[in-house]
Amino acid sequence: MSTIIDAENPKLASETKGVSFGEDVVDNESFNTDSRRTAMRDAANKQKSIRHDIEFSERKFNIKTLPADMQRVYKQLADKHGEVYGLLWIFSVRTAVELHRGWHMPLLTSKILQQIKDKFEMRMTWNLGVFKLIFRVDDGAFEIHRKVPFDYDSEFQDLYTKTAAALVEGRIDVHEALLHQTEIKKGMHTAKSGLLFQRNYPGRLLVYPWQAATCAIIFFGGSYNDAGVAAICGFVAGLLEWGIGAIGGDFKILNDFIVGISTGIIASLFFQYESPTYCLKAIFLGTLYWFFYGTAFVIGILEIIAGELETGVTRFVAVAIKTFVLSLGAAFGMYMIMQDPNPYDTWYEQKNNCGNDNYFTTEDWARILMYLLCSGAALAQYRFPIVNYWRGLAVQLAGYEVQYQMQQWLTTDDDFLDNAISNVVGAVAAVFASELIAYVVDNVLWYYNARILQRKDGGKLGSFFFGVSAFFVRLNHYFFLGRKSDYEILELDKKLRQQRVELYDSSHSREAITLEPKEEALMREAIISSEPVSTWSILMPAVYQLVPGSMIANLWFNSIFPPETESPENDVFSVLMVISTSLALGLLLGFAITRHFGLFVHSFTNKFEEGKEEMEYNNDYRKQVMAFAKCDDPRERREESLRAEAGSLIES
């Protein structure tokens, strides 16, 4: 219990005349017990955040867990510049590798690395290609190469970005940052629901048929029967990818081709021996949707526009070939089964079975429901935290519905302008929605984190948002959806407040806040989690849905089975450029508009918010780091980091 100075207690009153909290003194003779307790808490609230009062035990990152080449470079750097310098370089490399794997956008990863370089005055450079990454340090004295395949991961995007931000802010040291990265890789900061269902096999196998069935209907004109066959093909594709990944070696290179063949064989068996009424196109494209990363087409165009020609062109060509390999595999599967009629005739015969009206195409609410089901599968594929599905679904729906309605309004038969305009407007809507959600989430969680980390009280508005956030933390914990640590951090709040009152009570013997090792880990996680949300972690699944790579595959099938009559729709490159470029321009336009519109919103809303400087600082930081529009040319970039540009560091 906290020792409260009571005027009615002669012993305590005689021992201590007043209780001091920095410049605030509580006079024992003029306050009753409740008033003094309130004064103590108010005075403690004026101090820095509670992390400054906690005596964290010292943890050290084990260098021996690193690859041999990084250990050698670290030893040289540590001998020459000190341990911290060497560890900062290790952290930079690991951050770049995992962000590159998670979102595969060198321009954004470079911005994160630049922050670290500027903040800690690192003499390092990097070259981030499509798959090959090169890191140089100590003015090029040492160089490390890494080959990193992409594996889109919304949760890791957010976690690694926040860890880097917390390090740059000085809220954690480099040892803690490296240890936190290790814990992220081990799944220690992922909810159990995500580990079982989205991140690990065999639970992840359920996502393949879910996505294949819903995409076959909503995007490719399939029927309920087509969705059933697509689900079977999807499940088999998942088994194959799991098995091939476990075997590794040359088989991994052939993964796409093998999956395409299996899909072609299974769908053709149903068509040949069960019923010739199936839409093979819907089954193929719905199943292979998982493997068609349409997002990469858009990112390639974005990089070309931004001046990164090498990575942009390479990415564009690489994904186009990947898509063709999958399509060719499906055609080979057809050939193995189809003899009479032959695959060519079958392909054009089955098209008559596609695009027939069903409940999910004639009723708007049913269409939206099916789209949301498909979008949920895409979020699971991107390993989006289940408790945050509402964020991803809202952005996906905003982009899709605007794109769909605009296309219905502009539909023409003579050109592709309707597609281009609807893509631009849809992409702008998705960016608007993602920025709005990130802004709201950041501001609501600012109050929640300010209360948990005891940075500020927040007044009545802070109490309201804290109560709402705490309710959902407990609700998610009850249904086993959220991270257990989020609930434990919330439960730890009472103990921390009690100890802080004792700490600032001059009559109490407490000299620091002490926690158990597990509680220390919870506090570190809370500190890192309080950093701004990564916009792209919310937006990327929506971009994936706006440009279904399977639409590109449909064009490749026209190359494999060329139609008898020429049509502009059969020009693969032309259609590909229209779809990708229009979406890329829409994203750039969306970020440019929200950047300047956000300045107006901040100037208006922050008049009514406590802590407005830090809120504006966090929002401005997120917009600068997450947008492509800001030039990253070293010749034009000021030496200060993006965080320095966003404003003075807010002490908290």
N, C-alpha and C positions, 0 to 999 in steps of 0.2 A: 504494500500500500504506500502511496505517496504521503510524505510527512507534510501536513498543512499547518502553518503557524496560526494558532487560535488565540485571539485576544482574551478569551475566557480561561485559558490555560496559563496560570501564573508562571509555571516553570519555563514553558516555551517562550512566553512573552518577555520574560526577563533575559533569556539567553540571546534572543535575536530581536532587534528593534524593527527590522524590515527585511524583505526578501528582494534581492536584486536580480534583474534580468538585463544585463547590458546597461543601458541608460535608464531603464524603468525600475523604480523601487516601489514595492508594495508595503505600505505602512501598516504594521500589525494592529495599531490602535484604532485605525479608521476603517478597517474592512472586517466584515464577518467572514465565516469560513467559506461560504459559497462565493462571495465576492472575490476573495483571495484566490480561490481555485480558478475562477474565471480570469482573473488578472494574470495568473501564472500561465494559463494556456494562451491568452492573447499575447503576452510578452514572448513566449516561446514561438508563437506563430510569426513574430517579426524577425526571427532569426533566419539563417539560411536553411535550405532544405535539410531534412533529417539525415541525409547521407553524410553530412559533415560532422555529425555527432556520433556516428556509429564507429566503433573500433572494429573494422573488418580485419579478419585474420589474413595474413599475407599468403597468397597462392602464387606459385611459379609454374610457368609453362615449360613442359618437358621438351627440350630441343630434340631429344633422341627419337621422338615420334615423327619427325620430319623425314622426307626422302634424303638420301645421302648427298645429292648435289646441293640441296638447300642447306644442309648442315655445314658443308664445306664453306659456302659463301657466308653463312652466318658467322662462322668462327673468324673469318678474315675481317668482316665488318665490325664484329664486337671488339677484336683486338685493336682495330684502327680508330673506331669512332665510339665505342662503348656498347654495352649490352642492349640498351634501349633502341639505339639506332638500328642495330641488326634485327631486333624483333619487329620494329616498325616496317622494315622492308619485307620480312616474312609475312606480316599481317597484310600488307598491300598486295602481295602476290596471291595469297589465299583468297582475299576478297575478290580480286579480279577474276580468278579462276571460277569461283562459285557463282558470281554474278553473271559471268559470261555463259556459264552452263544454264543458269536459271532464266535469263531473259535474252541472252544472245544479242545484245545491242552495244557494240564497242563505244559508240559516242557517249552513252550514258555512263558506262563503266569508267571511261576516261575522266569524266567529271568527278566521280567519287575519288579516283586515284589522285587527281589534281588537288583536291581538298587536303588529302593526307600529305602530299608533297609540299604544299604551301605552308600548312600548319606547322609541320615539324622540320621544314627546311631540308628535305630529302634530296639528295643528288641522284635521282633515278629517272629513267625514261621507259617507255613501253611501246610496243607495236601490237595492237590487237587485231588479228585477222579474223576470218570467218571461223576457222578451226584452230589455227596455230597462233599461240600467244608468245611474245618475246618480252622479257623483262631485263633491263640493264640497270646497274647501280654503280655508285662511286665513279661517275663520269664514264661509264662504259667499261670499267675494269672487269666487271663480272656480268655474265649474261646467262639467263635461264630460259629454256624453251619448254613450252607445254602444248600438248594437243588436246583440245577440249571439245567434245561433241555437245550439241545443245540438247537440253532436256527440260523444257519449259516448266518452271516451278514458281508459282505465285507466292507461296509461303516463304520460300528461301529468298526470293527477291526482297521481300519486306524485311526479313530478319537480318540479312547481311547488310542491307542499307542502313538499318537502325543501329547495328553494332558499329559500323564505321562512323556514323554521325555521333554516337555517344563518345567514341574515342576522340574525335576531333573536338568535341565540346569540352573534353577534360573530365567527363563524368565517370569514366572508368580508365584504368591504366592499360598498357599494352598487354600485360600478362593476362588480365581479366578478359580483354578483347579476344585474344587468341584462344583462351580456354572456352569462352562462350561460342566461338566458331566451332570448336571441336564438339561441344555439346549439341549444337544445331545439327551437325552431320550425324550424330548418334540418335537423333530424334528426341532428345530430352526436352526440347521446347516446342514439340508438336503434341497436340491433343491425342489421346489414345484412339479416339474415333478416326482421326486422320491417319494414324499409323496402321490401323487394322484395315481400313477400307480404301484409302487412297494412295498411301505411300508404299505399302508392302504387299507382295503376293502371299497367299492366294486371294486375299480380299479384293485386290485391285482388279482381278479377273471379272468381277461383276460390272465394272464400269464399261468394258468393251461392248457387251451386248446391249447395254442400256443406251449407249451412244449410237451404235449401229442402227438399232430399231427406230429410235426417234428421228434420227437424221434422214433415214430412208423415206419417212413420211413427210416431214416438214420441208425438206429441201429438194427432194428428188422425185416427187410424185408417186411414191410407192403406196401400196395398199396395206391392209393389216396383215395379209399373208406374206407380203414382201418383207414387212417388218419382222415377222417371225423367223423367216429364213436368214435375214440379215443378223438377227440376234445370235443364231447358231454360228454363222460365219464369224461374227465378232468374238464369240467365246473361244472358238478354235484359234483365231488370230492371236488372242491374248495368251493362250496356252503355248503357241509357237514362239511368241516373243519372249515369254518367260523362260522357256526351255533353251532357246537360242542364246539368250543373254547369259544363262548359266553355263552353257558349253563354251561360249566365247570363240576366239580365233577367227578363222575365215568364215565360219557360219554367220557371224555377226554382220559381216559385210553383205551377206546374201539375205539378210532378214526380210527386207522389203520384197524381194523377188519371191521368196518362199511364201510369205503371207499372201501376196497377190495370186499365186498359183492355187493355194488352198481355197481362197475365196472363189476363184473361177470354177474350180472343181465342184465344190459343194453346191453353189448356185445352179450350175449346169445340170447336176444330178437331179435336183428338184424340178427344173424346167423340162428335162428330157423324160424322166420316169414318173413324176408325180402329176404335173400339170403344165401345159405350155402357156399358162395365163400369167406367169410371173413377169415382173418388170426387172430384168437382169441389171439394167442400168442403176435402178434405185438400190438394189442389193449390193452391187459392186461399190458404188460411191458411198453409200451409207456405212458399209463395213470399213472401207479404206480411208474414211474421213479421219480416223484416228492418226493415220500415218501421213496424211497430206497437210503439212504445216503451211497453210495459206498465209499465215502471219509473216513468214519469211519473205514472201514476194513483196509485201508492203514495206517491210524494213529495208529490203534491198533498194527499193526506189527512194526511200527516205535518205539512205546513205548516199546514193548518187546525187540527189538534190543538195545534200549538205556538203558535197565535195569529196566524200570518201569513195572515190570511184573504184578502187581496188576491191574493197570488201563488198561494196554494193553490187558490182557486176558479178563477182565471184559467187556471192550468195544467190543472186537471181538465177544464174545458170545452174548452180548446184541443185537448187530446189526444183527447178524445171526438170532436170534429169531424174531426180529422185521420184518425182510424180510420174514420169514416163515409165520408169522401171516398174512401179506398182501396177500401172495400167497394162503394161506388156505382160506382166506375170498373170494378171486376171485373164487376159486374152489367151495365153498359153493354157491355162486351166480349162477354158472353154474348148480349146482344140483337142484336149485329151479326152473329152467326153462327147462333144458334138460331132457326129459323122453324117447324120441325115436328119434334118438339114445341116449344112456345114456352118461353121461359126459366123461367116459373113452374113448369110441369109438369116440366121438366127438372131443376130444383133439387130437387124432392121425389122424383123418380125416382132421381136419383143417390145419394140418401141411403141407399138399400138396398145400395149398393156400399161403404159406409163401415163401419169398425169390425169387419171380419171378422178372425178370428184368423190370425196368422202367427207365424213363429218368434220374432219380437221381442216378441210379446205373451204367448206361452205359456211361455217360458223366462225365469226371472228374470235369469240371468246375461246372456242376450242382450238383454233389455230394458235392463239397466244399461249394457251396452256401447253400445247405440244411443243411450241418453241421453248418455253421455260423448262420443260422436261429435258429437251435436248441441250439447253444451255447449262442445266445442272450437271449433265454428264461431262460437258466441256470443262466446267469448274473442277470436277473430280479429276479429270485428266490432268489439269494444271495444278493439282494438289492444293486447291484453294481451301483455306480453313473452313470447316463446315459451319461454324458459328457465324462466319462472315459471308455466307452464301448470299444473303440479301443484298449485300453491296454489289457483288458481281452480277447477280440477276437483274438488278435495277439498271445497271449500265448497259448490259446486253440488250435488255428490252427496249431501252430508250433508243439505242442505235438501230436496232432491227426495225422497230415500228416506224420510226421516221423514214428509214430507207425504204421500207415496204410501201408505205402510204405515198411517198413521193414517186416511187416507180409506177404505182397504179395510176397516179394522176398524169404522169408524163409519157406513158407508154407510146412508143412509135415503132413503125416497122422499117423505117428507112435508114436509121443510124443508131449509134450507141450512146447518144447524148443523154437519153433517159437513164441509162445505167450509170454514166459518169456523174450526172448531177445528183442522182439519188445516193450514190456512194459518198460524194463529198458531203452532202447534208447529213447523211447518217453518221459519218465519222465525226463531224463537228458535234452532233448531238451526243455521241458516246463520250467525247472528251469533256463536254460540258457536264454531263452526268457524273463522270468520274471525278472531276475537279470539285463539283458541288458536294458529292458524298465525302470525299477526302477532307474538304473544308469543314463540313459539319462534324464528322467523326473526330478530326483533330481538335476542334474547339470543345466538343462535349468531353472527350477524354482528357483535355487539358485540365478541366475542373476536377475530374476523377483522379488523375495522377497528382494534381496539386494537393488534393486532400490525402491521398495515400502516402506521398513523399513529403507531406507537410511543408509545401513550398508557400502556399497561400491558402486562406480560408475560402475565398470566393463568394462570401455573402450568401444571400438567399438563393440566387441563381446557381451558385456553386453547390449548395446543399441539394437543390433539386436535381441537377445533373448527376451528382454523386449518387443520390438515391436511385435514380433510373438505371445508371450503369451498374450499381451494386446488385440491383434486382436481376438484371440479365446475366450477370456473372453467376449468381446463385442458381438461376433457372438453368443455364447451360450446364452447370456442374451437376444439378439434379438429374438431368437427362443424359449425362455422360458424353456431352458434345464438346464442351470447352476444355481448356487445359486445366488440370488439377491445380497447377501452380497459381493461376489467376484467383481461384477461390481461396487458396491458402494465404496469398498476399492480402486479400481482403480481410480474412480472419486475423491476420497478424497486426492489423491496424490498431486495434484496441491496446495491445501490449506495447506497441511503440509509443503511443500517445501517453500511456501511463509512465513509461520510463523517461520520456522527455520532460514531463512535468516534474518528476523527481530530479532530473539532471539540472533543471533551472531553479530548483528550490535550494536556496543557499544553506538551509538547515539540514539538507539531506546529504548523505555521504556519497551518493552516486556521482562519479566523475566522468562516466561515458556510458553510452548505450551499448550493451553487450548482447549478442545473439548467438544462438546455436549455429553450427555450420550450415544446416539446411535452411535456417531462417536467413542467414547471410546470402545464400544462393538465391532465395526468393527476392530479397531486396535488390540484388544486382539485376535480376531479370526485370523487376519493376522499373528500374532506372533506364535500362535499355529500351524496354517496351514503350516508354513515355515519349520516345522520339517521333517525329512526324511520319505519317503513313506514306508509303510509296504509291504514287498515283498509277504507275505502270503495272503494279501488282494487281490493281483493280481493273485497269483498262485492257490489258493484253488479251484476256479471254474474249472480250467483246470484239476486238479486232479480228481474232480468230474466227468468230461467228460471222462477221460482216463479209469476210472474203473466204468462203469455204474453198479450201484447196481442191476439193473434189470437183468443183466447177471447172477448174483448170484440167483436171483429169478427164472430164467429159470431152474437152477439146482434143485431148490426146487420143481418145478412142476414135475420133473422127479421122485421125491420121492413120491409125491401125486398120480401121474399116472405113476407107474413104467413100463418101456418098457419091452417087452418080452425077448429081448436079452441083455445080460450084455455088457457094454461098459465103457472104462475109462472115457468117457465124463459124465457118470452118477454118478461118485464118487464125491459127492458134496465137501467134505473136501479137496480132492486132488486138484481139479480145483480152489477152493477158495484160497488155499495156494499159488498156482502158480501165480494167478493174483495179490493177495495182496502183497505177499512178493517181487515179481519182481518189482512192482511199488514202494514199500517202498525203496528197494535197489537203484532204479533209482533216487529217490529223494535225498537220502543220498549221492550218488555218484555225483549228479549234484551240490549239495551245496558244497561238498568238492572241486570239480574242480573249480567252479566259485570263491570260496574263494581265492584260490591261483592264479588263472588266473587274478583275479581282482587286486592283488598286482602288477602284471606286467603292467596291463593297467594303473593303477594309476601312476606308476613311469614314464610312457611314456607320457600320455596325460596331466598330471598336470604341465609339463614343460611349457605348452602353455596356462595355465589358471591362471587368477588372483584368489586369495583366495584359492589356491590349498590345503593349509593345512586344511581349514574347509571342503572343498569338500571331501577330502580323509577321514577326520574324520567322516563325516556323512555317507559315503559309508561303511566304515569299521564297524561303529556302526550297521548299518542295517544288514550287513552280519552276525555279531556275534549274534545279538538278534534273527534273523529270522531263523537261521540254527539249525537243531537238532544235528549236529555233535559235537558241543561243549559240553563237559561233564558238568553236573550241580550237581555233587556230592559235598555236602558241605565239605566233608573231603579233597577234592582236589582243591576246588575253593579258589582262593585268596580272601582276604577280600575286595579288591577294587572292585567297580562295573564294569560292562562291559564297561561303558562309560569311566571310568578311564583307562581301558586297551586300549581303542581305541586311546587315546592320551590326551594331556592336553586340558583342556576346552578352547575353542576358545572364547575370549571375543568379544562380538558383541552387 
